[in-house]
Amino acid sequence: MHDSSPSRLVLLRFLERVQERDLACTRRWIVEEERREAERRRGVEARPPVPSWLIEQSIGHHAPPVYVHAGDCHMAGKRSKGVARDAALRALTDGIVACPHCRPDTQLGLLD
């Protein structure tokens, strides 16, 4: 009888080609992930610093501000704008409400 099945060596060479292809694919994935990680790091490094104080605007184009927040307040809304310490103090003394969560009036020394 004549055996027409591939030899063990032919099968091993085929396996080697498949594994080389898979290794090349894995190496491409690694390069792509390293690129994405580098982009993420650059994005974090380029991010502007968190402002120390925020003034949150009310809804509407010419509506007055509604709250003064500390810069890291989790309750600050999307309409908040970073301001300097003196602007936050001035806003509080002008009657803009201090956020009841972060208490910028206490942090700024207006209340004890």
Secondary structure by P-SEA (a helix, b strand, c coil): cccccccaaaaaaaaaaaaaaaaaaaaaaaaaaaaaaaaaaaaaaaccccccbbbbbccccccccccccccccccccccbbbbcaaaaaaaaaacccccccccccccccccc
